[in-house]
Structure formats: C-alpha cells, structure tokens
Amino acid sequence: MSVTEVIITLNGEPSITVDKFTPYLDEGASAETNTGSGVLVQSSNPVDVNVSGTYTVTYTATDEVSGITSTATREVIVSAGPERINRPFDTFAVSTNDTWHRLPSRPATEVRLSNLTGRIAAARLRHKAFIIDDFEEGFDKWDILDGTLERMSGVDIAGKNSAELEGRVAKKVPYLGDEYVIQISFHSLYGDIKVGLFDSLERVGLISSGTAGTTVCFYRNGTIGTSAPSMSTASWREDQTYILTLEVHPSKELFTAELIDGINRQVIAQGLDSTNSTGNGGGVKLPGLDYYLGIEATSAVIDDIVYLKKDTEPHEIIPSGSSFTFPCERNINEYEVINLGSEPASYMDNKDNILLTGFYR
C-alpha cells in the first residue's frame, strides 16, 4: 500500500482562548500516513500573550519517503481580560535600620524594580502559598462554635465559592514554621468582626473579649482594635472588600496585622503580643505548637484564606543600572528586598539610605 496522505491530529481543542498575560503552552499535534507510519510534526507558534488578538499556530508534517506534506492549524485567541493599569510605584529607602522591605504593598500582578543607585540590591521570594481554603470543598475542617457558615456559590472575583459567616468558627492552622502569614480575603464585612489565633480550640471562645489571643477586631463604628500593645489609628468601612494579613513569629511572640483595601495598606498592629501568659488568653507564643484560627462575625463573606510559608529561595542580585520584573501570584507580601551594600554575601556594609524605584501592574 502506497502513501497517499499525511494525517495530522491536534492534541487538545482546535480553538483555544487564554487571558492576556497568562502563559500559553501549546499542546502540539501528532501525524501519521494513511499506512499508519508516524511522521514528525513541526510547528510555528506566533502567540504573544502580551498582545491581545487572534493567532494561528500552524503544524506541518512531511513523509520523507513520498514527500507528501500536510498542514493543520489551531486558533489561539488572546483575550483582552481585565484592564491592567500602570500605577506609580511607592518608592522606598532601605538603610542599616531597615534590613528588608516587603513587596508588593498592594495587589499587583507583577512588580518591577529598577536599581539606579550605584550599589548592589537583591530580592527573593519571601512567602509561598502553602494551603488555600477557597470553600470549593465542604466545611468538614471548620469547627462551628456558634451560628452558621454557609457556602455562597460563585461570589468571588474568580467566580469561585465564598462562605458567609454569622457566628463563630475555628480551624486548626497547619504548622508553617517560625514565620508565616495568614491572608484572609473578605468580600464584605458588617457589624463587629474579630479574627484571632489561639493556642487551643477551647480558648477560641475568648475571642469575644477582643483582647485575648492574637486578635484583631473590626468594630461597627469603623475603629479597629487589637491585642497587641502597638496599634495604629487604622479604620475600615462596611460593605468593602479587604485583605487582612497576620504575620506571625511565634518564638519572638511577635505579630503584625495589616489591612489592604485593594490600593492602600494600613498597618493595624505591630509588636509583642500582650496576652501570651498561660491562662491569660493563649496567644501565639511558641513554635511547633498547633494554633487555631478563630473568626467571629456579625456578618462576613470570606472569599478565601491563604496560608503563606516562609520561602528559602536564593536572592536574585539586582546590579546597579538594571531592572527586573517579578511576577506576583498572591498579590501582597511576596518578595523582600534585602539591605543594599557592596558585599552580596551579607548586605550589611551599606552606610547610606538608598532608593529603589519601580511600578506595579
């Protein structure tokens, strides 16, 4: 039987739509002759995910014996997606009194750093998502201590499930080491809301006092309270979307709470936890222990809870006169910029306040 045809079969769909700036990995194709012999497939892929439009990926296969050639195509549509806005980047100085600076300080898909200082800078991934609770599954790991926790289908910005809380719930926090971040995305808040970490499930009931455990409180009058002695004059409003981050250092009895409204960041509390004595609230104190996240709300819609673990990736050097763009997956607190200096091993020999510039997308 002679070869009369080369047949190309696409892997995947003949037409694919991807969002702008989203990586596209072509699935390729396979080919064989009408006699069943395999044929090598070559492809031409012009897709540029940075530019919206319709692209054609072309596959070509030629039988070496007969010289018969066949082609096939796949349509790839890069949709415009949500508009990306270039915003001024919050410039900052890093000095001997400030060994690192966290980035980005507000939600972003990427952050670009430019080093025009004549000295050396370095950046590295600071925290990496460990576990994400997005309420796609059941609530079997949550202890309902009072009230209700109900799924709300397709509410969050990605169309995934959220959960509406009216009452008090708790969940054991996975062990994340001696430095970690719990990031809670609130779709909306009404009335009084309290969020806290406790050293036992029994002590979560103390959250109502607002001063036990490692606790942050949102009061309906717009004020914010905390169990830490160092507290700012941060404020909030009902029916707004917020991201609350709790950064915890158990061995130092230290925690930092920050509130992000999508653009602005407010530091709520930063300092030693004042409720760590045994029998006096049971806040976060020692590494290696199991802690419980407690949430008490008049009414709150929670989109997801992300547990971020300290990352150990090496620093990426940013030489003077260069710029680097870093992708952001969980939006905030992902990177740290290390103290500037001329010795990349320690970054401790700098003498001046030096400024890095850049922008968010």
C-alpha positions in Angstrom: 0.0 0.0 0.0 1.4 3.3 -1.0 1.4 6.6 0.9 -1.3 8.9 -0.4 -2.0 11.1 2.6 -0.4 12.5 5.8 -3.0 13.0 8.6 -2.3 15.5 11.4 -4.2 15.2 14.6 -4.3 18.1 17.1 -3.7 17.5 20.8 -6.5 19.4 22.5 -9.1 21.8 21.1 -8.8 23.4 17.6 -9.7 26.8 19.1 -8.4 28.0 22.5 -9.0 31.2 24.4 -6.5 32.5 27.0 -6.4 35.7 29.1 -3.9 38.3 28.2 -0.6 38.0 30.2 -1.5 34.3 31.0 1.2 31.8 29.9 0.2 29.7 26.9 1.7 26.2 26.4 0.7 24.7 23.1 -0.3 21.0 23.3 1.1 20.2 19.9 0.0 17.6 17.4 0.8 14.1 16.1 0.8 12.8 12.5 0.8 9.6 10.6 0.5 8.4 7.0 -2.6 6.6 5.6 -0.5 3.4 6.0 0.0 4.0 9.7 3.6 5.2 9.8 4.4 8.0 12.2 5.6 11.4 10.8 7.5 14.1 12.6 5.4 17.3 13.2 6.9 20.8 13.1 5.0 23.8 14.4 5.1 27.5 14.0 3.7 29.3 17.1 3.4 33.1 16.9 1.3 33.5 20.0 2.2 36.6 22.1 0.2 36.6 25.3 1.2 40.2 26.0 -0.8 41.4 23.0 -4.5 40.6 22.6 -5.7 39.2 19.3 -6.2 36.0 17.3 -3.2 33.9 16.4 -2.8 30.8 14.2 -0.5 28.0 15.2 0.5 26.0 12.2 1.6 22.4 12.2 3.4 20.8 9.2 4.2 17.1 8.6 6.1 15.7 5.6 6.5 12.0 4.8 10.2 11.5 4.0 9.6 8.6 1.6 6.8 10.0 -0.6 7.4 13.7 0.0 3.7 14.3 0.7 3.1 17.2 3.1 0.1 18.1 5.2 -0.7 21.1 7.4 -3.2 21.8 10.2 -3.9 24.9 12.3 -5.1 25.8 15.7 -6.7 29.2 16.6 -5.5 30.8 19.8 -7.4 33.9 20.9 -5.6 36.1 23.5 -8.5 38.0 25.1 -8.0 41.5 26.5 -9.0 40.4 30.0 -9.2 42.9 32.8 -7.5 46.2 32.2 -4.0 46.4 33.7 -3.2 49.9 35.0 0.4 51.1 35.4 0.4 52.9 38.7 3.2 54.9 40.3 5.3 52.6 42.4 5.7 53.5 46.1 9.4 54.4 46.3 11.2 53.4 49.4 14.6 53.6 51.1 16.5 50.7 52.6 19.0 51.6 55.2 21.0 49.9 58.0 18.0 50.4 60.2 15.7 48.6 57.7 17.2 45.4 56.6 14.4 44.5 54.2 11.3 45.9 52.6 8.3 43.8 51.5 6.8 44.0 48.1 4.3 44.5 46.7 2.5 46.6 49.3 -0.8 46.5 47.4 -2.4 44.0 45.0 -0.5 43.5 41.8 0.2 41.0 39.0 3.8 42.0 38.8 6.3 44.4 40.3 9.2 45.9 38.5 12.3 47.1 40.4 15.0 49.5 39.0 18.3 49.9 40.7 20.0 53.1 39.7 21.9 53.6 43.0 25.5 52.6 42.0 25.3 49.8 44.7 24.0 46.3 44.9 20.5 45.2 45.8 18.9 41.8 46.0 15.4 40.4 46.0 13.9 37.0 46.7 10.5 35.3 47.1 9.6 35.8 50.7 6.5 33.7 51.2 4.9 30.9 49.1 1.3 29.7 49.3 1.2 26.5 51.4 -2.6 25.8 51.6 -5.5 27.7 50.2 -9.1 27.4 51.6 -11.4 28.6 48.9 -14.5 26.9 50.1 -14.8 24.7 46.9 -14.9 21.7 49.2 -17.0 21.0 52.3 -16.5 22.7 55.6 -15.5 19.5 57.4 -12.3 21.0 58.8 -14.1 24.0 60.4 -15.4 23.8 63.9 -18.7 25.7 64.0 -18.7 27.0 67.6 -21.7 29.3 67.2 -24.0 30.4 64.4 -23.7 29.3 60.8 -21.1 29.1 58.0 -22.8 28.7 54.6 -21.4 28.4 51.0 -22.2 31.2 48.6 -21.7 29.9 45.0 -19.6 31.9 42.5 -19.3 35.1 44.5 -15.6 35.9 44.5 -13.8 37.7 41.6 -12.8 34.4 40.1 -16.3 33.0 40.2 -15.4 30.6 42.9 -17.3 29.8 46.1 -17.2 32.0 49.1 -18.6 31.4 52.6 -21.0 33.6 54.7 -20.3 33.6 58.4 -22.8 34.6 61.0 -21.4 33.5 64.3 -18.0 32.0 65.5 -15.8 29.3 63.8 -12.4 27.9 64.3 -9.9 25.8 62.3 -6.5 24.3 63.1 -3.7 26.1 61.3 -1.2 23.9 59.5 2.3 24.1 61.0 4.2 26.6 58.9 7.4 27.1 60.9 8.6 30.1 62.9 7.5 32.7 60.4 4.3 32.6 58.4 1.4 34.7 57.1 -2.3 34.0 57.1 -4.0 36.1 54.5 -7.9 36.4 54.7 -9.8 37.9 51.8 -13.1 39.4 53.0 -15.7 40.0 50.3 -17.7 42.1 52.7 -18.0 42.8 56.4 -20.9 44.0 58.5 -21.2 44.7 62.2 -18.4 43.6 64.5 -15.7 41.2 63.2 -13.0 39.6 65.2 -10.1 37.5 63.9 -7.6 35.7 66.2 -5.0 33.0 66.7 -5.2 30.8 69.9 -3.1 28.0 71.3 -6.1 25.7 71.8 -9.6 25.2 70.4 -11.1 25.9 73.9 -9.6 29.3 74.1 -11.1 30.4 70.8 -14.2 31.2 72.8 -12.3 34.1 74.4 -12.2 35.9 71.1 -15.4 37.8 72.0 -13.5 39.9 74.5 -11.3 41.3 71.7 -8.3 41.3 74.0 -7.5 37.6 74.2 -5.2 35.6 71.9 -3.5 37.2 69.0 -6.6 39.2 67.9 -7.7 41.9 65.5 -11.2 43.4 66.0 -13.2 45.4 63.5 -15.9 47.4 65.3 -19.1 48.6 63.5 -18.2 52.3 64.3 -15.2 52.0 61.9 -12.5 51.6 64.5 -10.0 48.7 64.7 -8.6 47.2 67.9 -6.0 44.5 68.7 -4.5 42.6 71.5 -1.0 44.0 70.7 0.2 47.0 72.6 1.4 48.7 69.4 -1.7 49.8 67.5 -2.3 52.4 64.8 -5.4 54.5 64.0 -6.4 52.3 61.1 -10.1 52.3 60.1 -12.5 50.4 57.9 -15.9 50.6 56.3 -18.8 48.1 56.0 -19.5 46.5 52.6 -15.9 46.9 51.4 -13.5 44.3 50.1 -10.4 43.8 52.3 -7.4 41.5 52.6 -6.3 41.0 56.2 -2.8 39.6 56.7 -1.5 38.3 60.0 2.3 37.8 60.0 3.4 35.6 62.9 6.7 34.9 64.6 5.9 32.5 67.5 9.4 32.3 69.0 9.5 36.1 69.2 5.9 36.4 70.5 5.5 38.9 67.6 2.8 39.5 65.1 2.0 42.2 62.5 -1.5 42.8 61.2 -2.2 44.7 58.0 -5.3 45.6 56.1 -5.4 46.2 52.3 -8.4 47.6 50.5 -7.1 46.9 47.0 -5.0 50.1 46.8 -3.9 51.2 50.2 -2.2 49.3 53.0 -2.8 50.1 56.7 -0.7 48.7 59.4 -3.1 47.7 62.2 -0.7 46.4 64.8 3.0 45.6 65.1 4.6 44.5 68.3 4.8 41.9 71.0 1.6 40.0 71.8 0.5 41.0 75.3 -1.7 38.0 76.0 0.7 35.1 75.9 0.9 34.1 79.6 -0.5 30.7 80.4 -4.2 31.1 81.3 -4.3 34.7 80.1 -5.6 34.4 76.6 -3.4 31.8 75.0 -2.0 33.8 72.1 0.8 32.7 69.7 3.9 32.1 71.6 6.0 29.0 70.9 7.0 27.5 67.5 6.0 23.9 66.8 2.6 24.2 68.5 -0.8 23.8 66.8 -2.7 27.0 66.7 -6.3 27.7 65.9 -7.6 30.5 63.7 -10.8 31.9 65.1 -13.3 34.2 63.3 -16.3 35.8 64.9 -18.6 37.9 62.8 -22.0 39.6 62.9 -21.9 39.0 59.2 -18.9 38.4 56.9 -18.4 36.9 53.5 -15.0 35.2 53.2 -13.6 34.6 49.7 -10.5 32.5 50.7 -7.9 32.0 53.3 -4.3 31.5 52.2 -1.5 30.2 54.4 1.9 31.5 53.3 5.0 29.7 54.4 8.5 31.3 54.6 10.3 30.6 51.4 14.0 29.7 51.2 14.8 30.5 47.6 18.2 32.3 47.0 18.4 36.0 46.4 18.4 37.4 42.9 21.0 40.1 42.6 19.8 43.4 41.1 23.0 45.1 39.9 23.2 48.8 39.6 21.7 50.1 36.3 19.4 47.1 35.9 15.7 46.4 36.2 13.9 43.2 37.0 10.2 42.3 36.8 8.9 39.8 39.4 5.5 38.0 38.9 3.0 38.1 41.8 0.7 35.2 42.4 -0.9 36.0 45.7 -0.7 39.8 45.3 0.9 41.0 48.5 3.9 40.5 50.7 5.5 38.0 48.3 9.0 39.5 47.9 11.6 41.0 50.1 14.3 43.5 49.0 17.4 42.9 51.0 19.6 45.6 52.6 21.7 47.3 50.0 25.5 47.2 50.0 28.6 46.4 48.1 29.1 42.9 49.6 26.4 40.5 48.2 27.1 37.8 50.8 25.8 39.8 53.8 24.3 43.1 52.6 25.3 44.6 55.9 28.0 47.0 54.9 25.9 49.8 53.5 26.1 53.3 55.1 23.5 55.3 53.2 19.8 55.4 52.7 19.4 54.3 49.0 16.3 54.4 46.9 14.9 51.8 44.6 12.1 52.8 42.1 9.7 50.8 40.0 6.0 50.2 39.4 3.2 47.8 39.9 0.9 46.3 37.3 
